[in-house]
């Protein structure tokens, strides 16, 4: 999953595509409103099998999930993924999942002894 911010600044997406390309078309599909919100061409660089796509994503909204599709210039799908938009800047400690501390309880109402008849 990729994390973007709701910003007018340039942002980078790092992907491992199926095939290399000099330019790509990026599509972002809003999963909440069920509509295509980004369908734009971007330049990209590839180094060591990792493609870096740099651009602005002006129509994305914070707190939403987006389906990501990246196409080559020949309209061939080379990557599919998911994007979450947040204003959180500490990505190393960020999780889109709820906190799971203290959810699992230990059962201690028995002594775990077998009854032999």
Secondary structure, DSSP 8 states (H G I E B T S, - for coil): -EEE-S-SS-EEEEE--SS--SEEEEEEEETTTTEEEEEEEEEEEEETTEEEEEE--TT--TT-EEEEEEE-TTS-EEEEEEEEE-----GGG--SS---TT-S----SS-------
